[in-house]
């Protein structure tokens, strides 16, 4: 999930909140003020410790290959039931 930095316009506290991009933080955890948080523009954060060297295409190809195997197995099972 993405991380967003907010500033409370009431108590001037800065915080980082993790949520989906279409959500917004509404209440300040420091002072409890509602609708007082202003989303700040920040640099893109990236956790380098958890990065992998697997390309997205490799993951997609593996998923498709597994899905095809499952589909073939399900077809065999349906034929055997008839």
C-alpha positions as CSV (number, residue, x, y, z in Angstrom):
1,X,0.0,0.0,0.0
2,X,1.2,3.5,-0.7
3,X,2.3,5.8,2.1
4,X,1.2,9.4,2.3
5,X,2.4,12.2,4.4
6,X,-0.1,14.6,6.1
7,X,0.1,17.8,8.1
8,X,-2.6,18.7,10.6
9,X,-3.5,22.3,10.2
10,X,-4.7,22.5,13.8
11,X,-1.7,21.1,15.8
12,X,0.9,21.2,13.0
13,X,1.8,17.5,13.5
14,X,3.2,15.7,10.5
15,X,2.5,12.0,10.1
16,X,2.8,9.2,7.5
17,X,-0.3,7.2,6.8
18,X,-0.6,4.0,4.8
19,X,-3.8,3.6,2.8
20,X,-5.2,3.1,-0.7
21,X,-4.8,5.9,-3.2
22,X,-8.6,6.6,-3.3
23,X,-8.8,6.9,0.5
24,X,-7.9,9.9,2.6
25,X,-7.0,10.3,6.3
26,X,-9.8,12.2,8.0
27,X,-8.8,12.4,11.7
28,X,-5.5,13.6,13.2
29,X,-4.2,10.9,15.5
30,X,-2.3,13.5,17.6
31,X,-5.1,16.0,18.4
32,X,-8.2,14.2,17.2
33,X,-9.3,17.1,14.9
34,X,-11.6,15.9,12.1
35,X,-11.0,17.0,8.5
36,X,-7.8,18.9,9.5
37,X,-5.3,16.9,7.6
38,X,-3.7,18.3,4.5
39,X,-1.9,15.8,2.1
40,X,1.6,16.9,1.4
41,X,3.6,16.4,-1.8
42,X,6.4,14.0,-1.1
43,X,9.0,12.1,-3.1
44,X,8.2,8.5,-4.1
45,X,9.1,6.2,-1.2
46,X,10.7,2.8,-2.1
47,X,11.8,0.1,0.2
48,X,14.9,-1.3,-1.4
49,X,15.2,-4.2,1.0
50,X,12.1,-5.9,-0.4
51,X,12.8,-5.4,-4.1
52,X,13.1,-8.5,-6.3
53,X,14.8,-9.0,-9.6
54,X,11.9,-11.0,-11.1
55,X,10.3,-9.2,-14.0
56,X,6.6,-8.7,-14.0
57,X,6.4,-10.6,-17.3
58,X,7.9,-13.6,-15.7
59,X,5.3,-13.6,-12.9
60,X,2.5,-13.2,-15.5
61,X,3.9,-16.1,-17.6
62,X,4.1,-18.3,-14.5
63,X,0.5,-17.4,-13.5
64,X,-0.8,-18.2,-17.0
65,X,1.1,-21.5,-17.1
66,X,-0.4,-22.5,-13.7
67,X,-3.9,-21.4,-14.8
68,X,-3.7,-23.5,-18.0
69,X,-2.7,-26.6,-16.0
70,X,-5.6,-26.1,-13.6
71,X,-8.0,-25.6,-16.6
72,X,-6.8,-28.8,-18.2
73,X,-7.2,-30.7,-15.0
74,X,-10.8,-29.4,-14.6
75,X,-11.6,-30.4,-18.1
76,X,-10.4,-33.9,-17.5
77,X,-12.5,-34.1,-14.3
78,X,-15.6,-33.0,-16.1
79,X,-15.1,-35.5,-18.9
80,X,-14.6,-38.3,-16.3
81,X,-17.9,-37.4,-14.6
82,X,-19.9,-37.9,-17.9
